[in-house]
Amino acid sequence: MLRSFSPLLWFHKVDKFFDFNLDQSPPTKEEVYGYEFYNKKVADGLLVSATMLRNRAKVEKSLNGTYRLVKKGVIYKDIRDFLSITSIPYSVFADPGTFTYANEFKLPDYLYDTDGLIDYYNDLNFDLAGSVDWPILDKILITRRGKRSSFDLNLKTKEMRRKLTLELASDFIKKCNKRKNLRFVPFGTIQGWSFDTYIESLKELLKMGYDYIAIGGLATSERFALDLLPLVWDEIQKSGTRPGMHLYARFPSPLAVREFLRYGVTSFDNTSPFITASRSPCSYIDPSIYFKMNNSWDCYNLKIPGIRSPFLRRAKKVLSEQDFLALGRLCSNTFGAFVNYSESGEIFYLKRLINLYYEMNCSLNDYRTRPLSGKKLGRLMDVTRSTLLKKPWLSCDCSSCMDLKANIVLTRNNYRIVHTFFHNSYIQYSRFVAELDRAMVEVPFEKYSWAEVDSLVKTKTEKI
Ligand SMILES: [Zn+2]
């Protein structure tokens, strides 16, 4: 069976009581994670990267020497406690957070300490947890004297990253096997930059005796991933083992779900619902379309900057006080028209909103990093008008669409982007579940048993 893990659902919160028409939180706001806000599943589990967790909480040792999490003076005994999933049977997948150090010449120090990493995974109660890997890119981005530039990785460096990834995987499983009371399923990760190097690494990893393996570095090309999978499956069969297999940052396109199943993939994670949500002009995925089709408008957003938005702050630097105030007023009036329309649904307000939205976009055009051409502006207006008339949020039963209504297509502040991200996750997960049901009937596949992970999760949730 194939499971979907989300690497960002736990990273973003929304205020349950935020008033989108007033654009403000009440005096006592209550921030919750997406999966707490939703009464339906948006993923099979959560992926928590060590480097990302350190951005959200202090990872420290308690007096008895075990790891715990501390945020704003509150102590959390483990990851389930921190993520408020004590009663939800989400499994938590942990990894080191590879992409955050992909551009570095050295791993963060604590990742060289395998025993420390095992303690961290074990003490914080993760369910599946991985060895340290280092992505092998053709180019990395480096900053010198404040300037970003790209730097080619030569073959020697690529091979060094591949070998270190294998050495750390070997050290990880050896040390895990020596532990008593290990409370997570360890997995080993490989990296490569060609079919040959991936298969070479895989052969070595399979010899190490892992029950779960992961393949990194496949985010950019689905074609490469799909061509690699039969070769990987061939090696797994030759080895006489049947480990679970995770593909990092790779959400399958509809047909690829079948290929994933056929070739033994058992889990994946991806950031695309968030990337889509934070992109303009396409951020809200149309629930009636479900997946991206080429050259079609399957996603929307309206952008009406707030007076304190980074965009208007940038414009302030180049505008006279008078022009800045005029622009701010125009944005506020457009937002006001949006609120009137979203509350009343009357065509009169829609016409006023469309006129003001057009005027605002023309005025903002001079300050955009990439100004809209006349053609693009025309298209933007067509999409905006048709989106508001079509009301796509009415055909979605996710908690964000039902709560925000028209506001879900307006990208104005973080909470809205986060809600759009949750909505996109929900749509993508629903599509995935439907595709998986079809694929399980259509393709022969060898079942992987999640029993070990599920029983760990069950024990942890029942204990509470
Ligand atoms: Zn929705």
Residues whose N, C-alpha, C, O or C-beta is under 5 A from the ligand:
A	BS01	ZN	C396 C398 C401 H423
